[in-house]
Amino acid sequence: TFSPKYDLIELPDAFCLHGELAGVQQDEIEIEFTDPQTMTIRGHSERSSTPPMRLVKGTMSRSATTRDCKVSSLHERAEDERATHEETCTTTLQPPQAKEKYWLSERSVGEFRRSFKFHVCVDQDHVQASMKNGLLSIVVPKAEKRVSCKVTIS
């Protein structure tokens, strides 16, 4: 599980909530009111990026030796054309093998759930939510003040 970060701002007529949900798809988020003044945001995030790339050895004809890999430069091309061809390597990117392991994993994945209890009545029917560039924005309008009502005992 993880806990996304939120900002909650109170305005005279509404509450504005902004949550950082980078990497979470819009269809993976649920927003619901569990009671008249409590809003719950829940969802999940999965690791769905392209796998890390790895370096693969190859050959090329013009190069200067640097350890086990040869790196070409414009200045050395003329000399290399006269030199004998020797085995060199170039770096190309290919998908990783199954035996590779993560050395660092800091991205948040898993389930998340967060509830917000408002101290005033809110208008659940006019809540608006949008998501852009990993930022969830929710506007929760405050409900109009209720007029007190006296109840007579019969």
Residue pairs with C-beta under 8 A, 6 or more apart in sequence:
1 110
1 111
1 112
1 113
2 45
2 108
2 109
2 110
2 111
2 112
3 112
3 114
4 19
4 20
4 21
4 24
4 108
4 112
4 114
5 19
5 20
6 17
6 18
6 19
6 20
6 114
6 116
7 16
7 17
7 18
7 19
8 15
8 16
8 17
8 116
9 15
9 16
9 17
9 18
13 141
13 142
14 139
14 140
14 141
14 142
15 118
15 122
15 139
15 140
15 142
16 137
16 138
16 139
16 140
17 116
17 136
17 137
17 138
17 139
17 140
18 135
18 136
18 137
18 138
19 41
19 114
19 135
19 136
19 138
20 134
20 135
20 136
21 29
21 43
21 45
21 131
21 134
21 135
21 136
22 134
23 45
23 48
23 107
23 108
23 134
24 43
24 44
24 45
24 134
26 131
28 43
28 44
28 45
29 41
29 42
29 43
29 131
29 136
30 40
30 41
30 42
30 43
31 39
31 40
31 41
31 127
31 129
31 138
32 39
32 40
33 39
33 40
33 124
34 40
34 115
36 121
36 122
36 124
37 117
37 118
37 119
37 120
37 121
37 122
38 115
38 116
38 117
38 118
39 115
39 116
39 118
39 122
39 127
39 138
39 140
40 113
40 114
40 115
40 116
41 112
41 113
41 114
41 115
41 116
41 136
41 138
42 111
42 112
42 113
42 114
43 111
43 112
44 110
44 111
44 112
45 108
45 109
45 110
45 112
46 109
47 107
47 109
51 95
51 96
52 96
52 100
53 93
53 94
53 95
53 96
54 93
54 94
54 95
54 96
54 97
54 100
55 91
55 92
55 93
56 91
56 92
56 93
56 94
57 69
57 89
57 90
58 89
58 90
58 92
59 87
59 88
59 89
59 90
60 70
60 72
60 88
60 89
60 90
61 80
61 85
61 88
62 72
62 76
62 77
62 80
62 81
63 70
63 71
63 72
63 76
63 80
63 88
64 70
64 71
64 72
64 73
64 76
64 80
65 88
68 89
69 88
69 89
69 90
69 91
70 86
70 88
70 89
70 90
72 80
118 140
120 142
120 143
121 142
121 143
121 146
122 140
122 141
122 142
122 143
123 140
123 141
123 142
123 143
123 144
126 141
127 138
127 139
127 140
127 141
128 138
128 139
129 136
129 137
129 138
129 139
130 136
130 137
131 137
